Amino acid sequence: MTDAVSTEAMVLVSDRGVVRTLTLNRPATLNSFTAAMHEQLLPALDAARAQAYATPIERIDVSDVARFQDDTIWPWFERLRREDPVHWCADSAFGSYWSVTKFNDIMAVDTNHEVFSSDSGRGGIAIFDAPVQMRRPMFISMDPPRHDEQRKAVSPIVAPGNLANLEPLIRSRVRKILDELPVGEEFDWVQRVSIELTTQMLATLFDFPFEDRRLLTYWSDVATNIPPPSQPDGWERRDAELRKCLEYFTRASASARATRSSCGTSRATATRP
């Protein structure tokens, strides 16, 4: 059953005026599943809101992972936007940090690379600071112009035209994954659907061996993992695993180049008079 849809406009405004107007299509009413989930979450949100407004503003820490896991982070952001949109947290599991929670301020930070750098050599994009010797340059932790150059290399594969070509494959994989879900028993949606579909498509986009596709998930988790203080060798172990990732992609890239070269030679031989 398709829910009725309401249309509304969202206008993005900067200091220079209107940036863009977006048309949002939203269900006029929540479907039964979404309504049930929303109803179930309300008590937790009410409790989180009470806690957020009772906590001294200087002690608010929006890096608490548990609040994202149980979806109760929103009242904390709500209070910061109202009272302290550029907020200094002096103490957290990741050390001290700034959090910026209003649109114009976020845009000012995100577009000023000279002042607010994403470069891995200056700390990168994560809330924690990796040891200097463990910092590695990567695409998402670069400033222009290097970031722009790297982006040009990968943009064509996710261009609308290429994604349109992949649409039949994407739809067939979605159907297969959903058809194979168990009925009448609890299962992990993230593992069975979210990760599986994403990993399958990444393997296709990267021309990565399909049978090894879960390595992409594993190495992604390793790359974003923060070794706890209880593991003094955690950073070295993380680095060793990421080196395995580099070695794998290096071998795969060399193999792909050799295959293309061989195919080119074969075609040239076949067409030679």
N, C-alpha and C positions, 0 to 999 in steps of 0.2 A: 504494500500500500504506500502510495506517495503522499507525503504531508503537503498541506497547503503552504504556499511560499509567500512571504512578505518581502518587499523590496525597499531598501533604504540606502541613502547615500552617506558616505563617510568622506569628509573633506580634510585633507592633510594640509596644514598651514605651517609655514616657516616665518621667520622675521621678514622675508622678502615677499610675503603674500602667499596665495594659494599655490601649492605644489602640484597637487593632483586630486581629482575627485574619483572615488571608487564606488561602484554600485555593488551592494552586498545583498545577496539572496539568502534569506534565513527562513527556516520553518516557522510558519505562523504559530504553530503549536508543537510542543515536544512530542515525539513518538513515545509509546509506552515504555520502551527500554530506557531511553534517555531521561524521561521523566522519573522513572524509578531510581536511576543512578543519581539524579539531581536531588531527589528527596532523601536518599540515603546519606548523601554527603552534607546536607544542611546542618545537622547537629554538630558535626566536626568543624564546619566553617564558622558556626556561631561561637564555638569554644575557642577556635583559633583567633577570631576577631576580638573576643574579650581579652585573651592573653596578649595579643598584639598591642592593644590600646592601654593595657595595664603595665606593660614593660617600659621602663625608662628609655626614652628615645635613643640615648647614647649606647644602650646595651642591645639594641636590635641587630640581629645577625641573620641576614637573608641567605647565607651560605649553608644553612642547616639542611642537609640532604633529606632528612626525614620529612620535612615540610613539602618538598617536591614529590616525594614518593606517595604521600597520602593526599596530595592535592590541596593542602591547606596553606600554601604560601601566599595566596592572594590578599588576605587582610593585612599582612605585613607590608607588602608592596603598596597597598592602598594607603596605609598610614604614612609611609615614607613619601609618597607622592604629595600628600596633603601638607605634611609638616617639615620634611627634611629631604627634598628631592636629590640633593647631592650629599650623601650620607657617608660619614667616616665610621667604620667599625674598627675599633682599636684592638680587639682580641677575638679570634675565631680559631677553628681547627686548622685554618690555612694561614694564620697570621693576620696582620692588619690589612685593610683594603678599603677602597672607595666603591660605593654603589650609586649609580645614576638611574633614576626611574621615570623621568618625564621626557616626552618625545623630542622636543626641541633641544634639550640638553644632550640626549643620546645622539641625535643627528650631529650636533656640534662636535662631540667627541669622535664619532665614527668617521667624520669627513676631514678631520684635521690630523693628518698623519705625521706632520712635523712635530706636533706637541704630544699627541697620544699615539705612540707607535705600537704596531702589532708585531714588530720584528722579534724573532726568537732570541736574538742576541741581547735584546733589552728586556727580556722577561716573557715575551710572547703574549698569548691571548688568554692564558689560564689564570685562575685566581691565585694559584700557588706559584712560587718561584722554584724552578728546577735548579739543581746545582749547575754552576756555570759550565763544567766539563761535560754535562749531559744534555746541554741545549743543542738541538739540531735544527737546521733550516728546513722549513716545509712550506708548502703552498699557502696554507691559511695563516701562517705566521710570517708573512712578508708584507712590506710596505710597497706602494708604487715607487718606481716603475716595474720592479721585479715581479710583484704580484700580478700586474697587468700582463706581463709577458708570459708568465706561467698560465694565467687564465686563458689566454688566446689558444694555447695548445690543447686545452680540454674542452673549450666551449663548443666546438662543432659536434661533438658526440652527444651533447644534451640539447642541441638546437631543436626548435619545434619540428622541423622537417624530419630529422632523424628519429625523434620520439614518435612521430606519426607513423613512421615505417615500423617501429617496434610495437605499435599498439596491439596488433593481433597476438604477438607473442606474450605481451604483458597480460592481456585478457585471458589467454589460455592458461597461463601459470596461476593467475588469481583463481580461476575456476577450479583447477586441479587441487590447489592448496585448500580451498574452502571445502571441496567435496571430500577431502580426506580427513577432515576434522572429526573427532569422535562425537557421537550423539548421546546425550543423557549422562555425560560424565564431565567432570571439571578438567580443564587443560590450560596450559600456559599460552595465552594469545601472543605474547611477545615472541616466544621461541618458535611457535608453530606457524605464525602468520607474519608478523612484522619483520622479524629478522630473516626468516626464510625467503620471503618475497624480495626483500631488499638485497639480500646476498646473491640470490639467483640473478637479479638484473645487473648488479655490479660485476659479477663474473662475466656476464655477456658483454657489458660495456668495456671492461678491461681486457677482453679476450683471455680471461683467466680460466685455467682448467676447472671445469664445472664440478668434478668430483672432489676438488680441494677447496671449494668455495667457502667452507666454514673457517678456513684459515684467515680469510678477510675479516670476518667478525672477531676472531681471536686477536689478530694483530691490532685491530682498531681498539679493542678493549685494553690491550697492553699499552698502546700509545697514550690512551687517556687515563690510565690508572695512576693513582697517586700512592706510592709505596708508604705504608704507615711507619711511624717512628719505631715501632716494635721490630721492624725489619731493617737493620742498619745496612744490609747489602741489597736492599730492594731496588735502588736505582741501577746498580750494576747488573742485577738479574734482568731488569726491564730492558736495559740497553742491549744485553746479550740476545734477548728474544727479538728485538727490533733488527738486530744485525742479521738474524736468520731470515727475517722478512726481506731485507735488502738483498741478501744472497739469492733468495727464491726469485724475486723479480728480475734480478740481473741475469740469472740463468734463463728465465722465461723470455726476456727481451732478446738475448743472444740467439735463442732457439728460433724465435719468430723471424729475426733478421735473416738467419740462415735459410729458413724455409722460403721466405720471399725471394731471396737471391737464387735459390735452387729452382723455384718456379719460373723466375725470369729467364734463367739459362735454358731451361727446358723449352720454353716458348720460343726463344730465339733459335734454338737448334731445329725445332719443328718447322719453323717458317723459313729457314735458310734454303735457298735454291740449290 
